[in-house]
Amino acid sequence: MFDAEPDLPIGARPVARLEMLSPDERRLLTLLRTWLEGADGRGAAFAALSDELGREAAERALSAFEAWLEAVAEGARRVLHRCRPACPCVGRDEALLTGAVSAAARGDLEAARALAAETTRPDAVLALLHHARALGLALGAEPARRATLH
C-alpha cells in the first residue's frame, strides 16, 4: 500500500492515510499536528475547534488536550514522531496515539491500553488513558454505554 521508507524511524513510518481515520481521529490528529507548529498553530487550532464546537466547548477540549499532551510527553517510552499538518499520511505513532484516544472514549479500555502501551511507559499508561478518555469525550466522541475507566 505504501512505499517502504527504511530511513525513517519506526514511529514515523506511514501506516495509513488521513481519509482512513474516523472523523474523531482526524480531528484529533489535525489538532495535534497544528498545535505542535508553535504559537500560530495553537491559535489556528483554537479557531478551528471554536468553529466546530463553539467557544466554550473548544476551551474545554483544549484543556483536555493539553492535559493529554502533557501525559503523552511525560510517559513517552521514546521520542515520538508526527507529520506536518498538510501531510496526507498517518505515521505509526500518530495512529497509536489517536487510536488510544478513540478507543478510550468508546470505553474499549483493552484496545486503548494495548495501543497506549506501544508509546507509553507501563507506569504512565493509566494516567494517559484517563486523559485520553476525557479528551475523546471533549472532542465529541460518542461514549459507550456504562463504560468506565479505573
N, C-alpha and C positions, 0 to 999 in steps of 0.2 A: 504494500500500500504506500509506504513512504520509502524514499531512498535512505540507505544506511548512512549514518553520519558518525563514523567511528571516532572522529576527533573531538566530538562533544562529550562532556561528562554525562554519565548515565542519566542524571536528573534533568538534564537539558534536552535530551533526545526527544524528538516528536513522537507522540503515541496516538494522537487524534487530531482532528481539525475542529475549529470552533463550532461549526454547524452541527457537529456530532453531540455536543453537550446539551443538556437540558437548558431551558431558559434561565432557571435559577443559577445553574453552574456558570453559564455565560455571563450573567450579571455579576457574579462574584469575581470571576476571572478578569473581567473588564475593570472592575473596581480595583482589584489588586494591582494589575498592571499599571493603571492610570495613577493610582495613589503613589506608587513607588517611583514615579517620574519626578518627584520633587514638589515644591510649593505650587507650581502651576498645575501639576497633575492632581494634587489634592483639591484645589479649587474646582477643577473640571469634574472631578469625581463627585464632589458635593453637589454641584449644579445638576449633574445628570441624575443623581439619586433624588434630589428635590423635585425635579421634573416628573420622575416616575412615581415617587412615593408620597410627595408632599414634604414640606419643610420639617415638620415635627417628626415624622416617621424617618426621614433621612437623617436627622440628628441622632435619633435612637440607633439607627442602623450603623452609622459611622462610629458611635460609641462602642457598639458591639464589635464592629470590625477592628477598631484599634485594640481592644482587649484581646481579640483572637490573634491579631498580628503579633502582639507582644508575646502571647503564649507560643506562637509558632517560632518566633526568634529565640525565646528563652529555652525552648525544648528541642531545638533542632539537633539532629544527630550529626549533621554535616552542613556544609554550605549548600543552600537551596538555590535552584535556578528558576528563572522566569523569562518569558519572551517580552519583547517590546509591545506596546499597546496595539499596534496595527497588524501584528503577525497573525496569520490565519491558522497556525498550528498550535497545538497544546503540548507542552513539554510534560515529561513524566512527573516531575514534582508538582507542577500545576494541576495535573489530573488527580494526583493523590490528595492534594490539599482540598480542591473543590469537591472531590468525591466524598471526602470525610465530612465536610460541612453538610453536603446534601443528605448523606446517609444519617448523620446525627439529627438533622432537622426532621427527618421522616420517622425517627425513632428506631432505626436499624442500627443498634449500637454495636452489634457484632461486626458488621461491614465497616462502620465508622472506625472502630478500634483497629481493624486489620489495615485499613488504608492509612490511618494516622501513624501506625507503628513503623511504616516504611520511612517516614521522615522525622519521627519524633522519638526521643529517648524514652525508655519504658517508664521512668519515674515522672514523666511530664505528660503522658498520654491522656490521663483522666482530666487534668486541667484543660488541656487542649480541646477535648471533646465537650466539656462544659461550655466553653466559649464558642465552639463550632455550632452547637445546637442553638445557642442564643443568637448567634449571627445568622444562621439559616432562617430562623423564625423571623428575625427583624427584617430580613431582606424579602420576606413574603412567602417563604416555603410553606407548604401545607403540612402540618404535623400529622403524624399517625395518631389514631385514637389511643388513648391511655398509654402513650409512650412516656417513659421516664428515663432519666439519666442518674445513675447512682455513683 
